[in-house]
Amino acid sequence: MTAPDTHDGDTARVAVVTGANRGIGREVVRQLAARGWTVVLGSRSPERGERAARELADAGVRGRILPRRLDVADPDGVREFADRLGEELGRLDVLVNNAAIHYDTWQRASGADLGVVREALETNLLGAWRTTLALMPWLRAGRHPRIVNVSSGAGSITEMSAGTPAYAVSKAALNALTRQLAAELRGEGILVNAVCPGWVATDMGGPGGRPVGQGAASVLWAVDLPDDGPTGGFFRDGRPAAW
């Protein structure tokens, strides 16, 4: 079966991207909006989210971009966000769980600050989880629904070594959540996959990485999967990555 069309009938598809005021999230918003999608640009800072949406519009992006406050570590805020989305749009076709914090290169597991680890888990794992749960009714109302969890090779158990313990463990847990959700939602036609964008030159990744457009390509590959495409997988550049 071919991938879902950008438009079904006369109504644009709807996506939510978390952590989307910069980096990979912003690039995913840009590319989806350029297709004519309605894209909700989620960010912890309303001001930064509004500025990002305005800059994209000024750059000629033609789709509908809705900047909204979304701190995935704030349970009440996530519920309010989900309620507002339901009132405004009534459905969701794609959720990209991109928000992440604490690429903790300064510490090791044997002496880690567990406060930092806890914060990483709160955003990188539980934030994605609670956002998915809050938006599940609207995903079930969507067309060709997809959940894309932006993970990392740092979360690969096979490839993992020392370093960035908070980030690595939180991403490994996100991969496990991906497997659980995919198995449960397969029968409903909701595809759930984790993707590694690779080392990307962003504020988190630092200089020297691949261009942000290449990192976003892995996310968009999972967004565009056909209805009979894979679910419960971990992919980099459209190819299976080691768990």
N, C-alpha and C positions, 0 to 999 in steps of 0.2 A: 504494500500500500504506500502511496506517496505521502509526503509530509503534509500537515494541515496547511491550508491556504492562509495567507496573511489576513484576508477578510473572509468571513462567512456571511454570505448575503451582503447587506449594506452596513453591517456593524463591525467596527474594528475590533481586533482582539485586545484583551486587557492583560497587562502585566504589572506586577509589583516587584520592585528591586530594592532590597534593603542595603543600607550603607552606600547610597548611590550619589552622594554629592561630589565624589571624587573617584579617581582611579578606575578600576575595572567596572565597578558598579555604574559610574557615570557613562562610561563608554557603551555598556550594554543598553542603558537608557537611550543614548544617542542613536544607536543602530536600530533598536526596535521602533523608536519614534519616527526615524527616517522611513520606515516601512509603512507608516500611517497608523501604527498602534496607538492605543491609549496606554500611557505608561505612568504609573505612580512612582515618583522618585522619593523614596523614604530616606530620611536622615535624622540623626539625633538633634542637630541644630536646624531649626526652621529657617533661620537667616541664610545659612550656607546652602540649604536645599533650594530656597527661592532664588538665590544668586546663581546656582548651577543651572536651574531651569531657565532662567532669564538669559544666561549666556548661550545655552543651546538654541533657544529660540532666535536670539540675535544672530547666531551663526547660520540660520536658515533651516534648521531642523523643522520639518513640517508637521509632525505628529502632535498629538495632544499630550503634554507633559504636566502632571499634577504633582507639585511638590507638597509633601506632607511630613509632619513630624512623626518619626518612628524610631524610638529607642527600644531595641529588641530586649534590653535588659530590664525594662519597666513593664511589669505585668498589666497594670491598669492602663498605661498608655497603649499597649498593644491591643487590648480589648477595645479601647476607644477608637483606635485606628481601624480595626476590623468592622466595627459597627458603622463607622462613617463610610467605609468603602461599600458596604452593603447598601446603605442608603443612596449613595451617589451612583453606583455602577451596577449593583445587583448580581455581579458574577466576577469570577477571576479565572483567566485561562492559564496564566503562568506565574509562578512564584519563584524568584531567584533569591535564595538566602545567601547574601554576599557579605553582610556585616561581620567584621572580625576585628579583634584587638590583640595586642601584646605578642608581637613577634620578638620574644624575649631572648635575644642573643647574648645578653649579659649574665645569664644564670645557667646552672646545671641542675639536674634532678636531685643529685645528692646533697645539694644545699639550697634548694629552691625556696623562695618566698611563697608560702602557700596562699597568702592573700592575693598575689598576682595570679597564681594558678586558678583560684576561685573566680576571680574576675574574668579570666579567659573562658572558663567553662560557662560562666553566666551568659556571656555574649555569644561565643562561638558555637556552643552546643545548645544550651537551654534557650538562648535567644532565637535560634533557628527553629527549635522544637516548639516553643510557645507561639511563635508567629505562624507556623504551619497549622497548629491546632486552632488558633483563632480564626484563620482564614479558610479552614477546611470546608465550612458550609458553602462558601462562595466558589471554591475550587470545584466542588461537586456540582455546582450550577454552571460551570464553565464548559467550553467546547475544547476538546483535545487537551485536557488539563495536564500540566507538567510542573514538577517541582525539581528545581536544580539547586543542589547544595554546593556552594563553592568551597572546595576543600583544598588540599595541598599535598604534594609529595612528602612534606614533612610529617604528615599523618599516616604514611604507609608503614605498617608494622614490618613488612619485608625489608624496606630500605632504611628504617629508622636507626639512628645512632645517637650519640650524645648531642646535646644542645637544644635550645628553644623548647624546654620541657612543657611549659604551660601551653604554648601554641600547638606543639606536636601532639600532645595527649588530647587536647580539645578537638583537633581535627580528626584524629583516629576515632574518637567517640562520635563525631559527626558522620564519619563513614559507616559506623555501626548503626546509627539511627537511619541512615539512608537504606540500608539493607532491611531493617525492620519495617519501615514505612512502605517500601516497594512491595514486600511480600504481602502486606495487609491490603494495599490499595490496587494491586494488579487487576483484581476482578472488577474494579470500578472503572478501569481504563485510565487511571492516573499513573503516569510514568514518573518515577522518582530516581534520579541519578546524582552521583557526586562527580565533580569535575575538578581537575587540577589545571589551573591556567598557566602553570610554569612560573619561573622567576620573571616577574614583570617590573619594569621601571615605574614604580608608583611611590607614594609617600612611605608605605610600609615596606615595599621591596627594596627601595633604594636605587641608586643609579647603576647602570650596567646591564639591566635586564632587557628582555625582549620588549618591543613596543606594546603599548596597552591594547591596541587593536588585535594583536596576536593572542594576548591573554584572554580577551573577551571572546575570541572565536570559539574556544572550547565551551564556553557557556552557551553561546548561540547554537552550537551544534546540538547540544542537549535540548534546547528549546525547540528546535526544528525537527526533532525525531518524529518519524511516522507513528501512527497508532500501534503498529506491530513492531515497533523498535524495542531496543533493550530497556530493561528497568532493573534497578538494584545493582547497577554497575558503577565502577570507578574509572574515569576516562581522562586522558590527556591528549589534546589535539585529535579527538575523535577515535582514539585507539585505547584499548583496555590498559589500565595502569595496575601495578602490583598493589595488592591490599597490604 
